[in-house]
Amino acid sequence: MVAQEQLGRTKVADEVVAIIAGLAATEVEGVVGMSGGIVSGIAERLGRKDLTRGVKVEVGEEEVAVDLFLITKFGMSIPDIARQVKENVKAKIESMTGLEVVEVNVNVQGIHMDAKQPEEE
């Protein structure tokens, strides 16, 4: 995104938009984490947290499209989680960057199940 103003221009990097989207998605209850590829898994093991993991953005001059790859919590409604993620990501990107979000695609890549508690006898 490049905005031309009287005093100069403002450019928001694609990675910044991806970070905003990823953080906004993880704010939603039921999202356990983002699903990244093998490269991001290696980076995390080396101590570098990848804030764009599980996020793909296409940023134009005034519009952005977002693809998210999520892991959700077992037992929660996936359609409800997806709707809330879409709304939160759209609101955060538009308010922070001024870009219009034309689509947010949510891809559920996995389900996280809590470790079972041992049964008491």
Secondary structure as GFF3:
##gff-version 3
##sequence-region A 1 121
A	DSSP	beta_strand	2	5	.	.	.	ID=ss1
A	DSSP	beta_strand	8	11	.	.	.	ID=ss2
A	DSSP	alpha_helix	14	26	.	.	.	ID=ss3
A	DSSP	beta_strand	31	34	.	.	.	ID=ss4
A	DSSP	alpha_helix	38	45	.	.	.	ID=ss5
A	DSSP	beta_strand	55	59	.	.	.	ID=ss6
A	DSSP	beta_strand	63	73	.	.	.	ID=ss7
A	DSSP	alpha_helix	78	97	.	.	.	ID=ss8
A	DSSP	beta_strand	100	112	.	.	.	ID=ss9
###
